[in-house]
Amino acid sequence: MNDNEKVAALQEQLLQDVNAAALPLAVKAMALENLLLRVRLAMDAAKAPAEEPAAAQEGAAHDA
């Protein structure tokens, strides 16, 4: 299964799960927005260690 197929399968499964939930549409929308926020935070956290050395060097330059 290639990446496009994996993405399509994930989207289909998410849609099925959201549709199966016995909740108002507004609550489903809020849950999906919260999930997207959590994914973005995880992506930012994964990106942060790669950016830390530059920030540490800038801090050291300001301290000198």
JOFEN-V479639 format. One record per backbone hydrogen bond with DSSP energy under -0.5 kcal/mol. NH is the residue of the N-H (numbers start at 1). CO is the residue of the C=O. Records with the same first field share a line. If there is no record, write none. Layout:
NH: CO / CO
This chain:
6: 2
7: 3
8: 4
9: 5
10: 6
11: 7
12: 8
13: 9
14: 10
15: 11
16: 12
17: 13
18: 14
19: 15
20: 16
21: 17 / 18
23: 21
28: 24
29: 25
30: 26
31: 27
32: 28
33: 29
34: 30
35: 31
36: 32
37: 33
38: 34
39: 35
40: 36
41: 37
42: 38
43: 39
44: 40
45: 41
46: 42
47: 43
48: 44
49: 45
50: 47
51: 47 / 48
52: 48
53: 49
55: 51
56: 52
57: 53
58: 54
59: 55
60: 56
61: 57
62: 58
63: 59
64: 60
